[in-house]
Amino acid sequence: MSPAGTSPASIDLNADLGEEVTDDVGLLAVVTSANVACGYHAGSAAIMRAVCAEAVARGVSVGAQVSYADRAGFGRVALDVAPETLREQVADQVGTLSAIAGEEGTRVRYLKPHGALYHRTRDDTAQAAAVLAGSGSLPVLGMPGELLRQAEAAGRRVVLEGFPDRAYDGDRLRPRDQPGAVLTEEDAIVAQALALAGSVASLCLHGDTPGAVAHARAVRAGLTAAGWTLEAFA
């Protein structure tokens, strides 16, 4: 699966926003796409509205960051949810954000699962199908796996992403409870961003770590210096 949606010299920067633990305004000044929490693991209607309004002002693309219904675990606990229930939950999240985005002068342009749902749908056929069934025909942002395979088979646009601030074990992200899972040194984060840039269409910048906005700015500056144009994929 090749990177999709941008010219060869352009790349997207995305970040998870509206989670109540992130400097949304600071990151919206850096990124080109915003994965907006839809209330199931974090966020609220008021926060979604504020993020969408700022995204419009900044020219940032809005995507639905869907999750398990797990505010206590911040969406990072894998849950065994019946496919029909999961489909309805995803549809509810996309619908809620779509209505708010429309009122703020934009629209939801893509889908990205959050946390445990993101990782579960790389392997779980039924849950991947449920997420797709609940999200209409939106493009799907993620890492290779079942969700993107099914989306591509259905004729939906798929967009590969990488993570400059996370350690990899093979083609998987190292679990957050393992040593070294989150990179915190700016030089290392920028170096990994540059290494990933040739193989993905989007880079995810986490906002819930110390110095996140400064790291995001450094990644953007490093990419620009290397000749990349920053551009939303959707």
ZIHUJO-V904563 format. One record per backbone hydrogen bond with DSSP energy under -1.0 kcal/mol. NH is the residue of the N-H (numbers start at 0). CO is the residue of the C=O. If there is no record, write none. Layout:
# ZIHUJO-V904563
nh->NH co->CO
nh->NH co->CO
This chain:
# ZIHUJO-V904563
nh->9 co->6
nh->10 co->228
nh->11 co->200
nh->13 co->202
nh->14 co->32
nh->16 co->34
nh->23 co->21
nh->26 co->22
nh->27 co->23
nh->29 co->26
nh->30 co->26
nh->31 co->12
nh->32 co->12
nh->33 co->60
nh->34 co->14
nh->35 co->62
nh->36 co->16
nh->37 co->64
nh->38 co->41
nh->47 co->43
nh->48 co->44
nh->49 co->45
nh->50 co->46
nh->51 co->47
nh->52 co->48
nh->53 co->49
nh->54 co->50
nh->55 co->51
nh->56 co->52
nh->57 co->53
nh->58 co->54
nh->59 co->54
nh->60 co->31
nh->62 co->33
nh->63 co->109
nh->64 co->35
nh->65 co->63
nh->69 co->39
nh->69 co->67
nh->74 co->69
nh->75 co->72
nh->80 co->78
nh->85 co->81
nh->86 co->82
nh->87 co->83
nh->88 co->84
nh->89 co->85
nh->90 co->86
nh->91 co->87
nh->92 co->88
nh->93 co->89
nh->94 co->90
nh->95 co->91
nh->96 co->92
nh->97 co->93
nh->98 co->94
nh->99 co->95
nh->100 co->96
nh->101 co->97
nh->102 co->98
nh->103 co->99
nh->104 co->101
nh->105 co->100
nh->108 co->61
nh->110 co->138
nh->111 co->63
nh->113 co->65
nh->115 co->74
nh->116 co->113
nh->118 co->114
nh->119 co->115
nh->120 co->116
nh->122 co->119
nh->123 co->119
nh->127 co->123
nh->128 co->124
nh->129 co->125
nh->130 co->126
nh->131 co->127
nh->132 co->128
nh->133 co->129
nh->134 co->131
nh->137 co->134
nh->139 co->156
nh->140 co->110
nh->141 co->158
nh->145 co->121
nh->146 co->120
nh->148 co->144
nh->149 co->145
nh->150 co->146
nh->151 co->147
nh->152 co->148
nh->153 co->149
nh->154 co->151
nh->155 co->150
nh->158 co->139
nh->160 co->141
nh->161 co->201
nh->165 co->162
nh->166 co->180
nh->168 co->171
nh->171 co->168
nh->173 co->166
nh->177 co->174
nh->180 co->177
nh->182 co->164
nh->188 co->184
nh->189 co->185
nh->190 co->186
nh->191 co->187
nh->192 co->188
nh->193 co->189
nh->194 co->190
nh->195 co->191
nh->196 co->192
nh->198 co->195
nh->200 co->159
nh->201 co->159
nh->202 co->11
nh->203 co->161
nh->204 co->13
nh->211 co->208
nh->214 co->210
nh->215 co->211
nh->216 co->212
nh->217 co->213
nh->218 co->214
nh->219 co->215
nh->220 co->216
nh->221 co->217
nh->222 co->218
nh->223 co->219
nh->224 co->220
nh->225 co->221
nh->226 co->223
nh->227 co->222
nh->228 co->8
nh->230 co->10
